[in-house]
Amino acid sequence: VCFLFIYVSELVHRRRRLAVRALISTVWVTAVEFFSGLLINRVFRLGVWDYSGMRFNLCGQISLIYSILWYFLCIPASSVQNNKAPCFRRIADGKAALYENF
């Protein structure tokens, strides 16, 4: 689900700088994690994750440390979405690379 939000964010903000796109995607991912955590952990009481023992957490559902990690994960995800990753470019002999229409 989080990568779907990254994909949609990339479609909407494709003209912005990479750092800004990664930040926007991080905000989306963190919001999804927070609200799904409230639903899964608080409403349904499944206790899938709990960050309350970590510093800089919000209601035990999200943590600043993991949001920063998501930021750095959003950078390569953004590059892949915009076909800037080397493995997604056209091969020199004219054959289409993997996931050309990604």
Phi, psi and omega in degrees: 000320182296321180291333174295318177294323176296317180299311181295319178298322178294323178295320183283322188248030188295338182273353179279164178295155183302317181297322179290318178298319179294322179294316178298315179297322179296319178298317178298312182297317180295321177295318178297316179297320181295309184288324176290326176295319176299318180291309185288314187271325183265314183283308182273352178053044179273338177060044182291318175216155181208110180263013185295342177276352181264153175287155176058047176253161177238111180057019180074006185259328177226157180224142179301322180300314180288331175294321177295319177298320177297324178303312181289334175284330179289337180295306177292329177296323177292320179296320179294317180300321182268014178057035179262349179286137184304325184286353181253000179277166176294141177284147188304329183276006175098352178286148179285137178283173178301139175053045183302324182263022184304000000 
